[in-house]
């Protein structure tokens, strides 16, 4: 359902998507750059959409996700893909955001999950 596009990791965008385990007490606050956070839980995983001012690049978005207690999200199943695609549309969030899949060093993911 979702259409993910590869962009240069240095490209600045105004949004990013984090993923963390929802079973522990984790930070809720983001840094001063965050202007909107929408989070929800699916299958013991919490996802957070963040919109920022000013725009940030992927490495800075990863740092923000670490501060939130997670990592930039990788999409590991068709169910996650559908959930994130339709949640994004339902919440009127931006169509473009940083996610965890990258090939900065090699074809890899920042949170270590395999992609589907």
Biopython code that builds the backbone (N, CA, C, O; Angstrom):
import numpy as np
from Bio.PDB.StructureBuilder import StructureBuilder

atoms = [
    (1, "UNK", "N", (0.813, -1.196, 0.000)),
    (1, "UNK", "CA", (0.000, 0.000, 0.000)),
    (1, "UNK", "C", (0.855, 1.258, 0.000)),
    (1, "UNK", "O", (0.663, 2.156, -0.819)),
    (2, "UNK", "N", (1.812, 1.308, 0.941)),
    (2, "UNK", "CA", (2.669, 2.471, 1.026)),
    (2, "UNK", "C", (3.694, 2.465, -0.083)),
    (2, "UNK", "O", (4.139, 1.405, -0.524)),
    (3, "UNK", "N", (4.067, 3.637, -0.530)),
    (3, "UNK", "CA", (5.096, 3.733, -1.544)),
    (3, "UNK", "C", (6.264, 4.467, -0.916)),
    (3, "UNK", "O", (6.182, 5.663, -0.636)),
    (4, "UNK", "N", (7.353, 3.742, -0.696)),
    (4, "UNK", "CA", (8.527, 4.302, -0.053)),
    (4, "UNK", "C", (9.541, 4.651, -1.119)),
    (4, "UNK", "O", (9.785, 3.863, -2.033)),
    (5, "UNK", "N", (10.128, 5.821, -1.010)),
    (5, "UNK", "CA", (11.057, 6.315, -2.016)),
    (5, "UNK", "C", (12.410, 6.580, -1.379)),
    (5, "UNK", "O", (12.495, 7.097, -0.265)),
    (6, "UNK", "N", (13.448, 6.228, -2.084)),
    (6, "UNK", "CA", (14.805, 6.467, -1.602)),
    (6, "UNK", "C", (15.219, 7.901, -1.920)),
    (6, "UNK", "O", (15.063, 8.368, -3.048)),
    (7, "UNK", "N", (15.749, 8.593, -0.909)),
    (7, "UNK", "CA", (16.296, 9.933, -1.107)),
    (7, "UNK", "C", (17.659, 9.987, -0.429)),
    (7, "UNK", "O", (17.978, 9.133, 0.398)),
    (8, "UNK", "N", (18.442, 10.965, -0.767)),
    (8, "UNK", "CA", (19.740, 11.174, -0.154)),
    (8, "UNK", "C", (19.549, 11.412, 1.343)),
    (8, "UNK", "O", (18.688, 12.198, 1.739)),
    (9, "UNK", "N", (20.349, 10.737, 2.179)),
    (9, "UNK", "CA", (20.207, 10.864, 3.641)),
    (9, "UNK", "C", (20.489, 12.271, 4.145)),
    (9, "UNK", "O", (20.063, 12.638, 5.240)),
    (10, "UNK", "N", (21.207, 13.061, 3.350)),
    (10, "UNK", "CA", (21.470, 14.442, 3.743)),
    (10, "UNK", "C", (20.322, 15.376, 3.372)),
    (10, "UNK", "O", (20.296, 16.536, 3.781)),
    (11, "UNK", "N", (19.372, 14.857, 2.593)),
    (11, "UNK", "CA", (18.212, 15.673, 2.229)),
    (11, "UNK", "C", (17.434, 16.013, 3.497)),
    (11, "UNK", "O", (17.197, 15.142, 4.333)),
    (12, "UNK", "N", (17.042, 17.253, 3.638)),
    (12, "UNK", "CA", (16.275, 17.640, 4.820)),
    (12, "UNK", "C", (14.790, 17.551, 4.518)),
    (12, "UNK", "O", (14.316, 17.995, 3.473)),
    (13, "UNK", "N", (14.071, 16.963, 5.465)),
    (13, "UNK", "CA", (12.622, 16.822, 5.387)),
    (13, "UNK", "C", (12.033, 17.349, 6.686)),
    (13, "UNK", "O", (12.750, 17.510, 7.674)),
    (14, "UNK", "N", (10.745, 17.618, 6.691)),
    (14, "UNK", "CA", (10.125, 18.163, 7.899)),
    (14, "UNK", "C", (9.425, 17.096, 8.734)),
    (14, "UNK", "O", (8.620, 17.427, 9.606)),
    (15, "UNK", "N", (9.722, 15.807, 8.479)),
    (15, "UNK", "CA", (9.059, 14.755, 9.249)),
    (15, "UNK", "C", (9.913, 13.495, 9.302)),
    (15, "UNK", "O", (10.753, 13.248, 8.436)),
    (16, "UNK", "N", (9.671, 12.705, 10.351)),
    (16, "UNK", "CA", (10.332, 11.411, 10.475)),
    (16, "UNK", "C", (9.435, 10.469, 11.262)),
    (16, "UNK", "O", (8.534, 10.902, 11.981)),
    (17, "UNK", "N", (9.696, 9.171, 11.114)),
    (17, "UNK", "CA", (8.890, 8.128, 11.736)),
    (17, "UNK", "C", (9.792, 7.273, 12.615)),
    (17, "UNK", "O", (10.758, 6.680, 12.134)),
    (18, "UNK", "N", (9.472, 7.212, 13.912)),
    (18, "UNK", "CA", (10.236, 6.405, 14.870)),
    (18, "UNK", "C", (9.454, 5.151, 15.255)),
    (18, "UNK", "O", (8.240, 5.061, 15.070)),
    (19, "UNK", "N", (10.195, 4.197, 15.792)),
    (19, "UNK", "CA", (9.615, 2.928, 16.229)),
    (19, "UNK", "C", (10.342, 2.513, 17.505)),
    (19, "UNK", "O", (11.569, 2.587, 17.578)),
    (20, "UNK", "N", (9.569, 2.069, 18.529)),
    (20, "UNK", "CA", (10.179, 1.599, 19.769)),
    (20, "UNK", "C", (9.297, 0.528, 20.401)),
    (20, "UNK", "O", (8.116, 0.408, 20.074)),
    (21, "UNK", "N", (9.878, -0.238, 21.299)),
    (21, "UNK", "CA", (9.136, -1.251, 22.050)),
    (21, "UNK", "C", (8.185, -0.521, 22.990)),
    (21, "UNK", "O", (8.596, 0.397, 23.699)),
    (22, "UNK", "N", (6.934, -0.919, 23.000)),
    (22, "UNK", "CA", (5.942, -0.224, 23.827)),
    (22, "UNK", "C", (5.816, -0.803, 25.225)),
    (22, "UNK", "O", (4.969, -0.353, 25.997)),
    (23, "UNK", "N", (6.634, -1.789, 25.574)),
    (23, "UNK", "CA", (6.461, -2.478, 26.853)),
    (23, "UNK", "C", (7.187, -1.823, 28.022)),
    (23, "UNK", "O", (7.039, -2.279, 29.156)),
    (24, "UNK", "N", (7.953, -0.788, 27.789)),
    (24, "UNK", "CA", (8.686, -0.172, 28.894)),
    (24, "UNK", "C", (8.377, 1.318, 28.980)),
    (24, "UNK", "O", (7.851, 1.913, 28.040)),
    (25, "UNK", "N", (8.715, 1.909, 30.128)),
    (25, "UNK", "CA", (8.536, 3.341, 30.306)),
    (25, "UNK", "C", (9.630, 4.067, 29.545)),
    (25, "UNK", "O", (10.812, 3.927, 29.859)),
    (26, "UNK", "N", (9.241, 4.829, 28.562)),
    (26, "UNK", "CA", (10.203, 5.514, 27.711)),
    (26, "UNK", "C", (9.859, 6.993, 27.651)),
    (26, "UNK", "O", (8.739, 7.385, 27.979)),
    (27, "UNK", "N", (10.811, 7.813, 27.234)),
    (27, "UNK", "CA", (10.558, 9.252, 27.169)),
    (27, "UNK", "C", (9.400, 9.584, 26.249)),
    (27, "UNK", "O", (9.167, 8.890, 25.259)),
    (28, "UNK", "N", (8.675, 10.644, 26.572)),
    (28, "UNK", "CA", (7.605, 11.115, 25.697)),
    (28, "UNK", "C", (7.975, 12.441, 25.051)),
    (28, "UNK", "O", (7.427, 12.789, 24.005)),
    (29, "UNK", "N", (8.882, 13.176, 25.647)),
    (29, "UNK", "CA", (9.244, 14.493, 25.127)),
    (29, "UNK", "C", (10.289, 14.371, 24.023)),
    (29, "UNK", "O", (11.140, 13.482, 24.056)),
    (30, "UNK", "N", (10.219, 15.250, 23.071)),
    (30, "UNK", "CA", (11.195, 15.358, 21.998)),
    (30, "UNK", "C", (11.974, 16.649, 22.213)),
    (30, "UNK", "O", (11.695, 17.416, 23.135)),
    (31, "UNK", "N", (12.948, 16.871, 21.352)),
    (31, "UNK", "CA", (13.716, 18.102, 21.471)),
    (31, "UNK", "C", (12.890, 19.289, 21.018)),
    (31, "UNK", "O", (11.746, 19.133, 20.593)),
    (32, "UNK", "N", (13.458, 20.448, 21.106)),
    (32, "UNK", "CA", (12.751, 21.687, 20.797)),
    (32, "UNK", "C", (12.331, 21.796, 19.337)),
    (32, "UNK", "O", (11.471, 22.613, 19.008)),
    (33, "UNK", "N", (12.919, 20.988, 18.453)),
    (33, "UNK", "CA", (12.570, 21.122, 17.039)),
    (33, "UNK", "C", (11.230, 20.497, 16.702)),
    (33, "UNK", "O", (10.659, 20.805, 15.656)),
    (34, "UNK", "N", (10.710, 19.626, 17.560)),
    (34, "UNK", "CA", (9.466, 18.938, 17.249)),
    (34, "UNK", "C", (8.277, 19.871, 17.392)),
    (34, "UNK", "O", (8.116, 20.539, 18.413)),
    (35, "UNK", "N", (7.448, 19.909, 16.359)),
    (35, "UNK", "CA", (6.240, 20.721, 16.428)),
    (35, "UNK", "C", (4.988, 19.864, 16.513)),
    (35, "UNK", "O", (3.933, 20.365, 16.902)),
    (36, "UNK", "N", (5.073, 18.594, 16.162)),
    (36, "UNK", "CA", (3.914, 17.720, 16.255)),
    (36, "UNK", "C", (4.390, 16.292, 16.460)),
    (36, "UNK", "O", (5.330, 15.844, 15.804)),
    (37, "UNK", "N", (3.740, 15.580, 17.373)),
    (37, "UNK", "CA", (3.986, 14.157, 17.556)),
    (37, "UNK", "C", (2.642, 13.449, 17.559)),
    (37, "UNK", "O", (1.718, 13.839, 18.273)),
    (38, "UNK", "N", (2.550, 12.416, 16.758)),
    (38, "UNK", "CA", (1.381, 11.542, 16.762)),
    (38, "UNK", "C", (1.914, 10.143, 16.970)),
    (38, "UNK", "O", (2.705, 9.657, 16.161)),
    (39, "UNK", "N", (1.495, 9.485, 18.041)),
    (39, "UNK", "CA", (2.000, 8.140, 18.290)),
    (39, "UNK", "C", (0.842, 7.174, 18.498)),
    (39, "UNK", "O", (-0.243, 7.557, 18.935)),
    (40, "UNK", "N", (1.102, 5.914, 18.174)),
    (40, "UNK", "CA", (0.123, 4.854, 18.350)),
    (40, "UNK", "C", (0.862, 3.533, 18.467)),
    (40, "UNK", "O", (2.017, 3.414, 18.057)),
    (41, "UNK", "N", (0.183, 2.544, 19.030)),
    (41, "UNK", "CA", (0.793, 1.243, 19.286)),
    (41, "UNK", "C", (0.164, 0.186, 18.393)),
    (41, "UNK", "O", (-1.046, 0.171, 18.169)),
    (42, "UNK", "N", (1.019, -0.699, 17.887)),
    (42, "UNK", "CA", (0.586, -1.831, 17.075)),
    (42, "UNK", "C", (1.490, -3.013, 17.401)),
    (42, "UNK", "O", (2.709, -2.914, 17.260)),
    (43, "UNK", "N", (0.916, -4.119, 17.831)),
    (43, "UNK", "CA", (1.646, -5.360, 18.066)),
    (43, "UNK", "C", (2.867, -5.139, 18.978)),
    (43, "UNK", "O", (3.975, -5.543, 18.627)),
    (44, "UNK", "N", (2.675, -4.510, 20.128)),
    (44, "UNK", "CA", (3.711, -4.246, 21.128)),
    (44, "UNK", "C", (4.806, -3.300, 20.632)),
    (44, "UNK", "O", (5.901, -3.261, 21.193)),
    (45, "UNK", "N", (4.510, -2.553, 19.598)),
    (45, "UNK", "CA", (5.457, -1.582, 19.057)),
    (45, "UNK", "C", (4.773, -0.234, 18.999)),
    (45, "UNK", "O", (3.637, -0.124, 18.536)),
    (46, "UNK", "N", (5.467, 0.796, 19.471)),
    (46, "UNK", "CA", (4.926, 2.149, 19.394)),
    (46, "UNK", "C", (5.589, 2.873, 18.227)),
    (46, "UNK", "O", (6.812, 2.853, 18.086)),
    (47, "UNK", "N", (4.782, 3.502, 17.404)),
    (47, "UNK", "CA", (5.265, 4.313, 16.293)),
    (47, "UNK", "C", (5.002, 5.764, 16.626)),
    (47, "UNK", "O", (3.968, 6.097, 17.205)),
    (48, "UNK", "N", (5.925, 6.621, 16.266)),
    (48, "UNK", "CA", (5.735, 8.059, 16.458)),
    (48, "UNK", "C", (6.050, 8.803, 15.176)),
    (48, "UNK", "O", (7.161, 8.707, 14.654)),
    (49, "UNK", "N", (5.072, 9.546, 14.664)),
    (49, "UNK", "CA", (5.295, 10.462, 13.546)),
    (49, "UNK", "C", (5.643, 11.816, 14.153)),
    (49, "UNK", "O", (4.932, 12.310, 15.028)),
    (50, "UNK", "N", (6.724, 12.408, 13.692)),
    (50, "UNK", "CA", (7.148, 13.713, 14.189)),
    (50, "UNK", "C", (7.295, 14.670, 13.018)),
    (50, "UNK", "O", (7.905, 14.330, 12.004)),
    (51, "UNK", "N", (6.740, 15.858, 13.157)),
    (51, "UNK", "CA", (6.964, 16.911, 12.184)),
    (51, "UNK", "C", (7.806, 17.979, 12.868)),
    (51, "UNK", "O", (7.603, 18.278, 14.044)),
    (52, "UNK", "N", (8.751, 18.551, 12.129)),
    (52, "UNK", "CA", (9.746, 19.429, 12.728)),
    (52, "UNK", "C", (9.879, 20.754, 11.990)),
    (52, "UNK", "O", (9.564, 20.881, 10.807)),
    (53, "UNK", "N", (10.355, 21.718, 12.736)),
    (53, "UNK", "CA", (10.784, 22.995, 12.196)),
    (53, "UNK", "C", (12.067, 23.348, 12.922)),
    (53, "UNK", "O", (12.034, 23.479, 14.145)),
    (54, "UNK", "N", (13.175, 23.508, 12.259)),
    (54, "UNK", "CA", (13.357, 23.434, 10.810)),
    (54, "UNK", "C", (13.447, 21.978, 10.334)),
    (54, "UNK", "O", (13.456, 21.051, 11.145)),
    (55, "UNK", "N", (13.513, 21.791, 9.018)),
    (55, "UNK", "CA", (13.681, 20.456, 8.445)),
    (55, "UNK", "C", (15.000, 19.853, 8.927)),
    (55, "UNK", "O", (15.952, 20.574, 9.227)),
    (56, "UNK", "N", (15.042, 18.504, 8.999)),
    (56, "UNK", "CA", (16.267, 17.818, 9.428)),
    (56, "UNK", "C", (16.603, 16.691, 8.455)),
    (56, "UNK", "O", (15.747, 16.228, 7.702)),
    (57, "UNK", "N", (17.883, 16.252, 8.485)),
    (57, "UNK", "CA", (18.308, 15.149, 7.631)),
    (57, "UNK", "C", (18.113, 13.815, 8.361)),
    (57, "UNK", "O", (17.719, 13.798, 9.527)),
    (58, "UNK", "N", (18.388, 12.706, 7.679)),
    (58, "UNK", "CA", (18.135, 11.398, 8.275)),
    (58, "UNK", "C", (18.995, 11.121, 9.514)),
    (58, "UNK", "O", (18.460, 10.635, 10.510)),
    (59, "UNK", "N", (20.308, 11.410, 9.495)),
    (59, "UNK", "CA", (21.081, 11.167, 10.731)),
    (59, "UNK", "C", (20.552, 11.948, 11.932)),
    (59, "UNK", "O", (20.529, 11.424, 13.045)),
    (60, "UNK", "N", (20.130, 13.189, 11.721)),
    (60, "UNK", "CA", (19.567, 13.969, 12.830)),
    (60, "UNK", "C", (18.214, 13.410, 13.266)),
    (60, "UNK", "O", (17.883, 13.442, 14.451)),
    (61, "UNK", "N", (17.432, 12.896, 12.313)),
    (61, "UNK", "CA", (16.157, 12.259, 12.661)),
    (61, "UNK", "C", (16.409, 11.000, 13.495)),
    (61, "UNK", "O", (15.671, 10.727, 14.441)),
    (62, "UNK", "N", (17.446, 10.235, 13.148)),
    (62, "UNK", "CA", (17.796, 9.041, 13.939)),
    (62, "UNK", "C", (18.161, 9.445, 15.365)),
    (62, "UNK", "O", (17.764, 8.773, 16.318)),
    (63, "UNK", "N", (18.905, 10.523, 15.520)),
    (63, "UNK", "CA", (19.255, 11.012, 16.863)),
    (63, "UNK", "C", (17.994, 11.372, 17.644)),
    (63, "UNK", "O", (17.889, 11.066, 18.832)),
    (64, "UNK", "N", (17.031, 12.026, 16.974)),
    (64, "UNK", "CA", (15.768, 12.371, 17.629)),
    (64, "UNK", "C", (15.037, 11.113, 18.096)),
    (64, "UNK", "O", (14.485, 11.082, 19.196)),
    (65, "UNK", "N", (15.037, 10.069, 17.249)),
    (65, "UNK", "CA", (14.362, 8.817, 17.615)),
    (65, "UNK", "C", (15.058, 8.145, 18.797)),
    (65, "UNK", "O", (14.389, 7.594, 19.672)),
    (66, "UNK", "N", (16.369, 8.182, 18.834)),
    (66, "UNK", "CA", (17.110, 7.618, 19.973)),
    (66, "UNK", "C", (16.721, 8.370, 21.240)),
    (66, "UNK", "O", (16.509, 7.753, 22.284)),
    (67, "UNK", "N", (16.623, 9.697, 21.160)),
    (67, "UNK", "CA", (16.199, 10.497, 22.320)),
    (67, "UNK", "C", (14.793, 10.113, 22.777)),
    (67, "UNK", "O", (14.473, 10.235, 23.960)),
    (68, "UNK", "N", (13.961, 9.656, 21.862)),
    (68, "UNK", "CA", (12.589, 9.230, 22.139)),
    (68, "UNK", "C", (12.551, 7.814, 22.699)),
    (68, "UNK", "O", (11.519, 7.366, 23.199)),
    (69, "UNK", "N", (13.701, 7.097, 22.614)),
    (69, "UNK", "CA", (13.793, 5.729, 23.129)),
    (69, "UNK", "C", (13.661, 4.668, 22.061)),
    (69, "UNK", "O", (13.399, 3.508, 22.377)),
    (70, "UNK", "N", (13.838, 5.036, 20.799)),
    (70, "UNK", "CA", (13.717, 4.073, 19.713)),
    (70, "UNK", "C", (14.707, 4.338, 18.606)),
    (70, "UNK", "O", (15.822, 4.799, 18.853)),
    (71, "UNK", "N", (14.305, 4.048, 17.391)),
    (71, "UNK", "CA", (15.093, 4.263, 16.182)),
    (71, "UNK", "C", (14.159, 4.698, 15.067)),
    (71, "UNK", "O", (12.939, 4.567, 15.175)),
    (72, "UNK", "N", (14.738, 5.214, 14.003)),
    (72, "UNK", "CA", (13.927, 5.425, 12.809)),
    (72, "UNK", "C", (13.301, 4.093, 12.435)),
    (72, "UNK", "O", (13.955, 3.054, 12.523)),
    (73, "UNK", "N", (12.060, 4.111, 12.026)),
    (73, "UNK", "CA", (11.309, 2.880, 11.782)),
    (73, "UNK", "C", (11.681, 2.232, 10.454)),
    (73, "UNK", "O", (11.875, 2.902, 9.439)),
    (74, "UNK", "N", (11.773, 0.906, 10.498)),
    (74, "UNK", "CA", (11.772, 0.118, 9.271)),
    (74, "UNK", "C", (10.435, -0.600, 9.236)),
    (74, "UNK", "O", (9.868, -0.937, 10.276)),
    (75, "UNK", "N", (9.948, -0.826, 8.053)),
    (75, "UNK", "CA", (8.637, -1.447, 7.855)),
    (75, "UNK", "C", (8.896, -2.930, 7.606)),
    (75, "UNK", "O", (9.492, -3.302, 6.595)),
    (76, "UNK", "N", (8.444, -3.777, 8.536)),
    (76, "UNK", "CA", (8.836, -5.192, 8.502)),
    (76, "UNK", "C", (7.737, -6.154, 8.076)),
    (76, "UNK", "O", (7.959, -7.364, 8.039)),
    (77, "UNK", "N", (6.553, -5.636, 7.755)),
    (77, "UNK", "CA", (5.478, -6.524, 7.309)),
    (77, "UNK", "C", (4.487, -5.726, 6.477)),
    (77, "UNK", "O", (4.442, -4.497, 6.535)),
    (78, "UNK", "N", (3.700, -6.451, 5.708)),
    (78, "UNK", "CA", (2.646, -5.805, 4.928)),
    (78, "UNK", "C", (1.625, -5.152, 5.851)),
    (78, "UNK", "O", (1.070, -4.104, 5.521)),
    (79, "UNK", "N", (1.373, -5.765, 7.005)),
    (79, "UNK", "CA", (0.415, -5.199, 7.959)),
    (79, "UNK", "C", (0.919, -3.860, 8.501)),
    (79, "UNK", "O", (0.151, -2.902, 8.591)),
    (80, "UNK", "N", (2.204, -3.786, 8.862)),
    (80, "UNK", "CA", (2.774, -2.510, 9.317)),
    (80, "UNK", "C", (2.700, -1.470, 8.217)),
    (80, "UNK", "O", (2.348, -0.318, 8.468)),
    (81, "UNK", "N", (3.029, -1.871, 7.006)),
    (81, "UNK", "CA", (3.005, -0.949, 5.881)),
    (81, "UNK", "C", (1.611, -0.351, 5.714)),
    (81, "UNK", "O", (1.465, 0.862, 5.569)),
    (82, "UNK", "N", (0.592, -1.201, 5.734)),
    (82, "UNK", "CA", (-0.788, -0.717, 5.596)),
    (82, "UNK", "C", (-1.171, 0.195, 6.751)),
    (82, "UNK", "O", (-1.756, 1.258, 6.543)),
    (83, "UNK", "N", (-0.840, -0.221, 7.966)),
    (83, "UNK", "CA", (-1.159, 0.591, 9.140)),
    (83, "UNK", "C", (-0.547, 1.977, 9.025)),
    (83, "UNK", "O", (-1.232, 2.977, 9.239)),
    (84, "UNK", "N", (0.730, 2.047, 8.692)),
    (84, "UNK", "CA", (1.414, 3.334, 8.630)),
    (84, "UNK", "C", (0.910, 4.176, 7.468)),
    (84, "UNK", "O", (0.748, 5.389, 7.603)),
    (85, "UNK", "N", (0.663, 3.547, 6.336)),
    (85, "UNK", "CA", (0.170, 4.276, 5.173)),
    (85, "UNK", "C", (-1.191, 4.906, 5.464)),
    (85, "UNK", "O", (-1.395, 6.095, 5.219)),
    (86, "UNK", "N", (-2.117, 4.108, 5.985)),
    (86, "UNK", "CA", (-3.464, 4.629, 6.231)),
    (86, "UNK", "C", (-3.521, 5.550, 7.449)),
    (86, "UNK", "O", (-4.310, 6.495, 7.467)),
    (87, "UNK", "N", (-2.702, 5.291, 8.462)),
    (87, "UNK", "CA", (-2.653, 6.201, 9.613)),
    (87, "UNK", "C", (-2.144, 7.564, 9.181)),
    (87, "UNK", "O", (-2.672, 8.594, 9.600)),
    (88, "UNK", "N", (-1.125, 7.567, 8.348)),
    (88, "UNK", "CA", (-0.570, 8.810, 7.833)),
    (88, "UNK", "C", (-1.643, 9.589, 7.081)),
    (88, "UNK", "O", (-1.794, 10.793, 7.285)),
    (89, "UNK", "N", (-2.376, 8.920, 6.229)),
    (89, "UNK", "CA", (-3.434, 9.583, 5.456)),
    (89, "UNK", "C", (-4.568, 10.059, 6.367)),
    (89, "UNK", "O", (-5.056, 11.179, 6.216)),
    (90, "UNK", "N", (-4.989, 9.210, 7.314)),
    (90, "UNK", "CA", (-6.087, 9.563, 8.214)),
    (90, "UNK", "C", (-5.748, 10.756, 9.100)),
    (90, "UNK", "O", (-6.620, 11.560, 9.427)),
    (91, "UNK", "N", (-4.490, 10.866, 9.484)),
    (91, "UNK", "CA", (-4.081, 11.934, 10.389)),
    (91, "UNK", "C", (-3.645, 13.193, 9.644)),
    (91, "UNK", "O", (-3.250, 14.178, 10.268)),
    (92, "UNK", "N", (-3.717, 13.166, 8.320)),
    (92, "UNK", "CA", (-3.316, 14.296, 7.473)),
    (92, "UNK", "C", (-1.876, 14.715, 7.728)),
    (92, "UNK", "O", (-1.553, 15.902, 7.753)),
    (93, "UNK", "N", (-1.020, 13.719, 7.915)),
    (93, "UNK", "CA", (0.393, 14.002, 8.098)),
    (93, "UNK", "C", (1.062, 14.156, 6.742)),
    (93, "UNK", "O", (0.464, 13.876, 5.703)),
    (94, "UNK", "N", (2.284, 14.593, 6.766)),
    (94, "UNK", "CA", (3.034, 14.791, 5.535)),
    (94, "UNK", "C", (3.197, 13.480, 4.769)),
    (94, "UNK", "O", (3.206, 12.405, 5.369)),
    (95, "UNK", "N", (3.324, 13.567, 3.470)),
    (95, "UNK", "CA", (3.526, 12.377, 2.647)),
    (95, "UNK", "C", (4.976, 11.942, 2.590)),
    (95, "UNK", "O", (5.260, 10.837, 2.128)),
    (96, "UNK", "N", (5.894, 12.765, 3.041)),
    (96, "UNK", "CA", (7.318, 12.469, 2.958)),
    (96, "UNK", "C", (7.938, 12.557, 4.340)),
    (96, "UNK", "O", (7.832, 13.580, 5.017)),
    (97, "UNK", "N", (8.593, 11.466, 4.758)),
    (97, "UNK", "CA", (9.256, 11.472, 6.061)),
    (97, "UNK", "C", (10.453, 10.536, 6.027)),
    (97, "UNK", "O", (10.518, 9.618, 5.209)),
    (98, "UNK", "N", (11.396, 10.780, 6.926)),
    (98, "UNK", "CA", (12.550, 9.885, 7.061)),
    (98, "UNK", "C", (12.109, 8.613, 7.765)),
    (98, "UNK", "O", (11.373, 8.660, 8.751)),
    (99, "UNK", "N", (12.571, 7.457, 7.244)),
    (99, "UNK", "CA", (12.397, 6.170, 7.907)),
    (99, "UNK", "C", (13.767, 5.545, 8.075)),
    (99, "UNK", "O", (14.765, 6.127, 7.651)),
    (100, "UNK", "N", (13.837, 4.366, 8.686)),
    (100, "UNK", "CA", (15.114, 3.785, 9.075)),
    (100, "UNK", "C", (15.921, 3.094, 8.012)),
    (100, "UNK", "O", (17.125, 2.914, 8.192)),
    (101, "UNK", "N", (15.326, 2.701, 6.926)),
    (101, "UNK", "CA", (16.095, 2.017, 5.898)),
    (101, "UNK", "C", (17.072, 2.989, 5.267)),
    (101, "UNK", "O", (16.691, 4.084, 4.853)),
    (102, "UNK", "N", (18.325, 2.590, 5.194)),
    (102, "UNK", "CA", (19.320, 3.453, 4.563)),
    (102, "UNK", "C", (20.430, 2.604, 3.973)),
    (102, "UNK", "O", (20.557, 1.420, 4.285)),
    (103, "UNK", "N", (21.215, 3.210, 3.134)),
    (103, "UNK", "CA", (22.389, 2.533, 2.589)),
    (103, "UNK", "C", (23.616, 3.435, 2.720)),
    (103, "UNK", "O", (24.436, 3.535, 1.808)),
    (104, "UNK", "N", (23.720, 4.090, 3.886)),
    (104, "UNK", "CA", (24.846, 4.987, 4.138)),
    (104, "UNK", "C", (26.160, 4.210, 4.030)),
    (104, "UNK", "O", (27.076, 4.640, 3.329)),
    (105, "UNK", "N", (26.258, 3.069, 4.717)),
    (105, "UNK", "CA", (27.458, 2.238, 4.652)),
    (105, "UNK", "C", (27.262, 1.079, 3.681)),
    (105, "UNK", "O", (28.059, 0.880, 2.764)),
    (106, "UNK", "N", (26.214, 0.335, 3.890)),
    (106, "UNK", "CA", (25.812, -0.773, 3.026)),
    (106, "UNK", "C", (24.299, -0.838, 3.070)),
    (106, "UNK", "O", (23.666, -0.053, 3.776)),
    (107, "UNK", "N", (23.713, -1.755, 2.332)),
    (107, "UNK", "CA", (22.265, -1.915, 2.396)),
    (107, "UNK", "C", (21.928, -2.386, 3.811)),
    (107, "UNK", "O", (22.150, -3.551, 4.140)),
    (108, "UNK", "N", (21.393, -1.495, 4.652)),
    (108, "UNK", "CA", (21.170, -1.814, 6.066)),
    (108, "UNK", "C", (19.993, -1.028, 6.601)),
    (108, "UNK", "O", (19.478, -0.125, 5.940)),
    (109, "UNK", "N", (19.571, -1.381, 7.809)),
    (109, "UNK", "CA", (18.520, -0.662, 8.499)),
    (109, "UNK", "C", (19.076, -0.150, 9.822)),
    (109, "UNK", "O", (19.915, -0.810, 10.435)),
    (110, "UNK", "N", (18.623, 1.011, 10.266)),
    (110, "UNK", "CA", (19.147, 1.569, 11.502)),
    (110, "UNK", "C", (18.676, 0.806, 12.729)),
    (110, "UNK", "O", (19.352, 0.846, 13.757)),
    (111, "UNK", "N", (17.546, 0.115, 12.665)),
    (111, "UNK", "CA", (17.103, -0.612, 13.855)),
    (111, "UNK", "C", (17.319, -2.109, 13.766)),
    (111, "UNK", "O", (16.885, -2.850, 14.648)),
    (112, "UNK", "N", (17.988, -2.567, 12.706)),
    (112, "UNK", "CA", (18.380, -3.964, 12.615)),
    (112, "UNK", "C", (17.300, -4.920, 12.145)),
    (112, "UNK", "O", (17.563, -6.118, 12.039)),
    (113, "UNK", "N", (16.093, -4.442, 11.859)),
    (113, "UNK", "CA", (15.030, -5.306, 11.386)),
    (113, "UNK", "C", (15.164, -5.549, 9.887)),
    (113, "UNK", "O", (15.631, -4.685, 9.144)),
    (114, "UNK", "N", (14.754, -6.722, 9.461)),
    (114, "UNK", "CA", (14.699, -7.004, 8.045)),
    (114, "UNK", "C", (13.474, -6.336, 7.443)),
    (114, "UNK", "O", (12.433, -6.232, 8.092)),
    (115, "UNK", "N", (13.598, -5.896, 6.227)),
    (115, "UNK", "CA", (12.462, -5.250, 5.545)),
    (115, "UNK", "C", (11.718, -6.258, 4.698)),
    (115, "UNK", "O", (12.288, -7.241, 4.224)),
    (116, "UNK", "N", (10.439, -5.998, 4.518)),
    (116, "UNK", "CA", (9.588, -6.859, 3.701)),
    (116, "UNK", "C", (9.287, -6.132, 2.403)),
    (116, "UNK", "O", (8.580, -6.664, 1.547)),
]
sb = StructureBuilder()
sb.init_structure("model")
sb.init_model(0)
sb.init_chain("A")
sb.init_seg("    ")
for serial, (resi, resn, name, xyz) in enumerate(atoms, 1):
    if name == "N":
        sb.init_residue(resn, " ", resi, " ")
    sb.init_atom(name, np.array(xyz, "f"), 0.0, 1.0, " ", f" {name:<3s}", serial, name[0])
structure = sb.get_structure()
